[in-house]
Amino acid sequence: MSTLEIKNLQVAVETEEGLKPILRGVDLTIKSGETHAIMGPNGSGKSSILDVITLALYGETYRFHKPADHVITKHANDCLAEIEFALNGIHYRSSWQVNKETSEFPTMQLQHLLDTGWETLADTPSQVRKSLSDITGMDFHRFSKSMVLPQG
């Protein structure tokens, strides 16, 4: 049985007054065949949860054409989105990272967990997207359509 599990998701943005938490300690488990809705008032972090998931998995978000230009807060230089998930008993970790000081281009990495630790399966955005599509059967567009309902 497939499960999407998020543990202790935390999202913060850098402001002129300092770091401002948006999400603190969000846990979410969705088992195969289940349907869940994320609801809350404007500004409560619903879209931020989905942005972090799709950014870590695919290096894209459904809200922003070029995430690296939009998800890094005004006075920050770097950003990391990372998600761990299990599929058919295999544990994976996918990450997206950009640092404005070292490169204008994001890096991505997909790993799976072995008895000896994490092993890298892919380490470029195109390799990660292809590997995830092969593993999950979903590319970014299919994943977004199954996970995201239009707001409004």
N, C-alpha and C positions, 0 to 999 in steps of 0.2 A: 504494500500500500504506500502511495506517495504522500508526503507531508511537506507543507511549507511551514517552517517554524522560525520565528524571529524572537530572539531573547535579548532583553535589555537594550533595545534600540534607543539611541540617544542622538539628537540632532541639536546643534547650537550654531548660532551665527555671531560673527564678530561685529560689534557696533562701536560707535565712538565712546560709549560708556563702558565698554568691555564685552565679554562673552555673554550672550543671551540665550539660555536654553529654550528650545522650541518643543522638543519632546524629551521626556525623561523616563527611562525604564519601561518602554513599551514592549510587552510580550504578546505574541500572536501565534496561534497554531491553527493551520487549516489542513484538514485531512482530505484525501482524494474523495471527490464527490460532494463535498460540503460547499455551501455557499455562505459567504460572510459579507457584511456591509460595514464599512467604516463610516461612522456618522459623527457629526459634531458641528459646532458653530464655526462661522468663518474665522480663519486664522488659528484654528486649533491644531493644525498639523496633519490633516488627512492627506493632502496632496504631497506634503513633505515625506510621508511614509512611502508613498508610491514612487516618488522621485528617487529616494535612496535605494529602493529595491531595484528599479529598472536601471539606474546609473551603475550600481555595483555589478549587475548581471550583464548589461548590454552596452554600457557607456553612453546611453541615450536616456532622455526623459520625454514623456509625451507632451510636456509643456514648453520645452525649450529646444530650439533647433541646434544650437551649439552650447551644450551644458557647461563647458569650461568657462564660457563668457558670462554665464548667468548664476551658477550655483556658488561661486566663490564670493564671499561678502566683500564689500568695498575695501576695507582696510586689511584684508587677509591675503596671504600669499599662497596658501595651499588648501587642498580639500581632499578628503578621503571618503569613499563610500565602499563599504565591505559587507558582504552577507555570507553567512554559512547556511547550507541547506543539505538535506539528505534525500536521496532518491534511490529507491530499491536497495536500501541498506548501505549505500555508499555515501560518505560525507564529503561535501565539496565546500570550497571557499572561493568566492569570486570578488575581485576588488577593482576599483577604478580610482586613480589618483592623479592629481595634477599639482605642480608647484610652479608658480609664475616666475620664480627666481631662477630655476634651473632649465625650464623648458615651457614653451607655450602649448605643447602637445601632451594630452593625458596618456598615462600608462595603464595597462590592465594586466591582470593575472588571474588564471584559474588553476586551482590546486585541488587535489583529492587527498584524503587522509589514509595513510597506511599505518601499519603497526609501528613503523619506525619514525613516523611524523608526516608532515605535509610534503607532497611531491607536486611539482609544477607540471601541469598538462599543457598550458598555453600561456604565452607571455607578450602577445601583441593584441591590440583591440580586434583585429580581423580574425586571428586564431581563436580568441576567447569566444567571440560571437558564433563562429562556426562550431566550435566544440560544444557550447551550450545548446545550440540548435540540435546537434546530433544527440546529446545526452537527454534533453528534455522533450524534443520534438516540437519546440516552439522557438521561433525567432522573435525579435523585439515586437514586431507588429502583431503577431498572433498572441504573444504574452500580454501585450497592452490591451488588446480587444477582450481577452478573457478576464483581465484583472481590473480594468478601468471602465467605469460607466461615465458618460458625459454628465457634467454638472450643469445646473441651470434650471 
